[in-house]
Amino acid sequence: MEFFNKVGKVALGSRLRLMTAIITDDAAKIYESYGMDFIPKWFPVFYTLIEEREITITEIANEIGHSQPSVSKIVQEMIVGGLVEESLKSNDKRRNIVGLTTKGKEFSKELEQQLKDVEAAVDGLIAESSHNLWAALEEWEFLLDQKSLFKRVNEQKKLRESQNVKIVPFEPQYLDAFKQLNVEWISTYFEMEEADYKALDNPEEYILNKGGKIYVALYRDEPVGVCALIKMKDSHYDFEMAKMAVSPKAQGKNIGFLLGQAIVNGAKEAGAKKIYLESNTILKPAINLYYKLGFQKVFGLATPYKRCNIQMELVI
């Protein structure tokens, strides 16, 4: 195990596969020692069929967590082995029912004693070990079901890369970036509208001089994201969060969330009680981000944008 000691936890999958191979090899030897002509990979399907109920290949696959093609292949192998048969009579003639043959039922009785011996051996192994692997596997399965390893790694990637992101106040040198980043995403999904040009062409007049704020995300000193906090008049909202845009080449670095946090903090510093925003539900990552920041849906406000089909608020 020197390799795994050297590589560490990043080789989790490889180490689990090695343990699986070791246990599977032993399982084959165990069946052979009991005089059973049986392949270890058959066990989940065979054990499901022991209950002698009407069941299809699809239902078996769902029950044991395997793919349908995998279960279908195993069933065909066990049919050749004389343990299983299909196309059995059913109350529902549309269902292709799978079940044990007479030989399969006899084999299941022989299997009972072997299973007791295996369970006792595993209990002994658990008793000898400092950690209960069986209980740990159940816990890990639950945790990975809640959030996959893929998502967890992506979160760590975002966290690491976000350390190279700086959120800074708007300066005239970022005028082109503010406009171009917004034009890029709006044109990708919608059409530019009059209200867009009003804010993007004259951000100082339309946003900053009226008590608003603009934040710029710099990744390695390059402007890759922007967002504005626009002062609202004649409304029970203090500010609108608007004109958030992140360059496609910089996505996946947590930039949207960092900009959103800057906006919320900026509103708090200005004494705001409520922030408002408008968006469109086809922008699913953006909508998820707003919920993550604490925004909730509201209805009924007038909007200058044709593309708006969802309105949200954040009570600070």
C-alpha positions in Angstrom: 0.0 0.0 0.0 3.0 2.3 -0.3 1.5 3.9 -3.4 -1.7 4.9 -1.6 0.3 6.2 1.4 2.2 8.4 -1.1 -0.7 9.6 -3.2 -3.2 10.0 -0.3 -6.9 10.6 -0.5 -7.0 11.7 -4.1 -6.6 7.9 -5.0 -9.9 7.1 -3.1 -11.5 5.6 -6.2 -8.4 3.5 -7.1 -8.2 2.2 -3.5 -11.9 1.3 -3.4 -11.6 -0.5 -6.7 -8.6 -2.5 -5.4 -10.5 -3.5 -2.3 -13.5 -4.5 -4.4 -11.2 -6.6 -6.6 -9.8 -8.4 -3.5 -13.2 -9.1 -2.0 -14.6 -10.2 -5.4 -11.7 -12.6 -5.9 -12.3 -14.0 -2.4 -16.1 -14.3 -3.1 -15.4 -16.4 -6.2 -13.2 -18.7 -4.0 -15.9 -18.9 -1.3 -18.5 -20.0 -3.9 -16.1 -22.6 -5.2 -15.3 -23.9 -1.7 -19.0 -24.5 -1.1 -19.2 -26.4 -4.5 -21.4 -23.6 -6.0 -21.1 -22.8 -9.7 -21.9 -19.1 -9.2 -20.4 -15.8 -10.2 -20.2 -13.0 -7.5 -21.6 -10.3 -9.7 -24.8 -12.3 -10.0 -25.6 -12.1 -6.3 -27.6 -8.8 -6.1 -29.9 -9.9 -8.9 -30.2 -13.5 -7.6 -30.9 -12.4 -4.1 -33.7 -10.0 -5.3 -35.3 -12.9 -7.1 -35.2 -15.2 -4.0 -38.3 -13.4 -2.8 -40.3 -15.1 -5.6 -42.4 -12.1 -6.6 -43.4 -10.7 -10.0 -40.6 -8.5 -11.0 -39.1 -7.1 -14.2 -35.5 -6.4 -15.2 -36.2 -2.7 -14.9 -37.6 -3.1 -11.4 -34.6 -5.2 -10.4 -32.2 -2.5 -11.8 -34.0 0.2 -9.8 -34.0 -1.9 -6.6 -30.3 -2.8 -6.6 -29.0 0.5 -8.2 -27.6 -1.1 -11.4 -28.2 -0.1 -15.0 -30.9 -1.9 -16.9 -28.4 -3.3 -19.6 -26.2 -4.6 -16.8 -29.0 -6.4 -15.1 -30.3 -7.7 -18.5 -26.8 -9.2 -19.2 -26.6 -10.9 -15.8 -30.1 -12.3 -16.2 -29.1 -13.8 -19.6 -26.0 -15.3 -18.0 -28.1 -16.9 -15.2 -30.6 -18.2 -17.8 -27.7 -20.0 -19.5 -26.7 -21.3 -16.0 -30.2 -22.7 -15.5 -30.9 -20.5 -12.5 -33.3 -18.0 -14.0 -36.1 -17.9 -16.5 -38.0 -15.0 -18.0 -41.4 -14.4 -19.8 -43.2 -15.9 -16.9 -47.0 -15.7 -16.5 -48.1 -12.5 -14.9 -51.4 -10.7 -14.0 -50.2 -8.0 -16.4 -49.4 -9.5 -19.7 -47.4 -6.4 -20.8 -44.7 -7.1 -18.2 -41.8 -9.4 -18.9 -41.4 -11.2 -15.6 -38.2 -12.8 -14.4 -38.0 -15.5 -11.8 -36.0 -18.4 -10.5 -36.1 -21.9 -12.0 -36.5 -25.0 -10.0 -32.7 -25.3 -10.0 -32.5 -21.7 -8.9 -34.8 -22.2 -6.0 -32.8 -25.3 -4.8 -29.6 -23.3 -5.2 -31.1 -20.5 -3.0 -31.6 -23.0 -0.2 -27.9 -24.1 -0.4 -26.9 -20.4 -0.4 -28.5 -19.8 3.0 -25.8 -21.5 5.0 -23.1 -19.9 3.0 -24.6 -16.4 3.6 -24.7 -17.1 7.4 -21.0 -18.0 7.3 -20.1 -14.9 5.3 -22.1 -12.6 7.6 -20.3 -14.1 10.7 -16.9 -13.6 9.0 -17.7 -10.0 8.2 -18.9 -9.4 11.8 -15.6 -10.8 13.0 -13.7 -8.5 10.7 -15.7 -5.5 12.0 -15.0 -6.6 15.6 -11.3 -6.8 14.9 -11.1 -3.3 13.2 -11.0 0.1 14.8 -13.6 1.5 12.4 -16.9 -0.1 11.3 -16.5 0.0 7.5 -20.0 -1.2 6.9 -21.5 1.7 9.0 -19.0 4.2 7.4 -20.1 3.1 3.9 -23.7 3.7 4.8 -22.8 7.2 6.1 -20.7 8.0 3.0 -23.4 6.8 0.6 -25.9 9.1 2.4 -23.5 12.1 2.3 -22.6 11.5 -1.4 -26.3 11.2 -2.2 -26.8 14.7 -0.6 -23.8 16.1 -2.5 -21.7 14.2 -5.0 -17.9 14.1 -4.9 -18.0 15.9 -8.3 -19.9 18.8 -6.7 -17.6 18.8 -3.7 -14.5 19.0 -5.9 -16.0 21.8 -8.0 -16.7 23.8 -4.8 -13.1 23.4 -3.8 -12.0 24.5 -7.2 -14.2 27.6 -7.0 -12.9 28.4 -3.6 -9.3 28.1 -4.6 -9.7 30.1 -7.8 -11.8 32.8 -6.1 -8.8 33.6 -4.0 -7.4 35.2 -7.1 -10.5 37.4 -7.5 -10.7 40.9 -6.2 -13.9 42.9 -6.0 -13.1 46.7 -6.5 -15.3 49.8 -6.8 -15.9 51.1 -10.3 -13.4 53.5 -11.9 -13.5 55.1 -15.4 -10.9 52.7 -16.7 -13.6 49.9 -16.3 -16.2 51.7 -18.4 -15.6 49.5 -21.5 -15.6 46.3 -19.5 -18.9 47.3 -17.8 -20.6 47.7 -21.1 -19.0 44.9 -23.1 -19.5 42.2 -20.4 -23.2 43.1 -20.2 -23.7 43.4 -24.0 -22.1 40.0 -24.4 -24.4 38.1 -22.1 -27.6 40.0 -23.0 -27.0 39.5 -26.8 -26.4 35.8 -26.2 -29.8 35.2 -24.7 -32.0 38.3 -25.6 -31.9 41.6 -27.4 -30.5 44.8 -26.1 -33.2 47.2 -25.0 -33.4 51.0 -24.5 -33.0 50.7 -20.7 -29.8 48.7 -21.2 -28.1 51.4 -23.3 -29.2 54.1 -20.8 -27.3 52.4 -17.9 -24.4 51.0 -19.9 -23.5 54.1 -21.9 -23.7 56.5 -19.0 -23.2 54.5 -15.8 -21.9 57.6 -13.9 -24.9 59.7 -14.7 -27.5 56.9 -14.5 -26.1 54.9 -11.5 -23.2 56.5 -9.6 -24.3 60.1 -9.4 -27.8 59.0 -8.2 -26.4 57.2 -5.1 -25.7 53.8 -6.7 -22.6 51.7 -6.8 -20.9 49.5 -9.4 -18.5 46.7 -8.5 -15.9 45.1 -10.7 -14.4 41.6 -10.3 -10.7 41.4 -11.3 -9.2 38.0 -12.0 -5.4 38.4 -12.0 -6.0 42.1 -12.5 -8.3 41.6 -15.6 -11.9 42.8 -15.3 -14.0 39.7 -15.8 -17.2 40.5 -13.9 -19.4 43.5 -13.0 -22.6 44.3 -11.1 -24.5 47.5 -10.2 -26.5 48.6 -7.2 -29.0 51.2 -8.6 -30.8 53.6 -6.3 -34.6 53.3 -6.6 -37.0 56.2 -6.3 -40.8 56.1 -5.7 -40.5 52.5 -4.5 -40.5 50.6 -1.2 -37.2 49.2 -2.4 -34.0 51.0 -1.6 -31.8 49.6 -4.4 -32.0 47.4 -7.4 -29.3 44.8 -8.1 -28.7 44.9 -11.9 -26.3 44.6 -14.7 -24.5 41.5 -13.3 -22.3 40.0 -15.9 -19.4 37.5 -15.8 -17.1 36.7 -18.7 -17.7 33.1 -20.0 -13.9 32.5 -19.7 -14.0 33.3 -16.0 -17.1 31.4 -15.1 -16.8 28.6 -12.4 -14.6 30.8 -10.2 -17.4 31.9 -7.8 -17.3 35.4 -9.2 -21.0 35.9 -9.4 -21.4 35.0 -5.7 -18.6 37.4 -4.7 -20.1 40.2 -6.7 -23.5 39.5 -5.2 -22.0 39.6 -1.7 -20.4 42.9 -2.5 -23.7 44.3 -3.7 -25.5 43.1 -0.5 -22.7 44.5 1.7 -22.8 47.8 -0.2 -26.5 48.1 0.3 -26.2 47.4 4.0 -23.5 50.1 4.3 -25.9 52.5 2.6 -28.6 51.6 5.2 -30.8 49.7 2.8 -33.6 47.5 4.0 -34.7 45.8 0.8 -33.0 45.1 -2.5 -34.9 44.3 -5.7 -33.8 42.5 -8.9 -35.3 41.4 -12.3 -34.2 38.4 -14.3 -35.4 35.6 -16.6 -35.9 32.0 -15.6 -33.9 30.6 -18.5 -30.8 31.9 -16.7 -30.9 29.0 -14.2 -27.4 29.5 -12.7 -28.2 33.2 -12.1 -31.5 32.3 -10.4 -29.8 29.7 -8.2 -27.2 32.4 -7.3 -29.9 34.8 -6.2 -31.6 32.2 -4.1 -28.2 31.4 -2.5 -27.8 35.1 -1.7 -31.2 35.1 0.0 -33.5 36.6 -2.6 -37.1 35.4 -2.8 -39.7 35.8 -5.6 -42.1 38.7 -5.6 -44.8 39.7 -8.1 -46.5 42.6 -9.7 -44.0 45.4 -10.2 -43.8 47.3 -13.5 -40.6 46.6 -15.5 -39.0 48.4 -18.5 -37.5 45.1 -19.8 -39.3 42.7 -22.2 -37.1 39.8 -21.1 -38.0 40.0 -17.4 -40.3 37.1 -16.2 -39.2 36.9 -12.6 -38.8 39.5 -9.9 -37.1 39.0 -6.6 -36.3 40.8 -3.4 -33.9 40.5 -0.5 -34.9 41.8 2.9 -31.7 42.8 4.7 
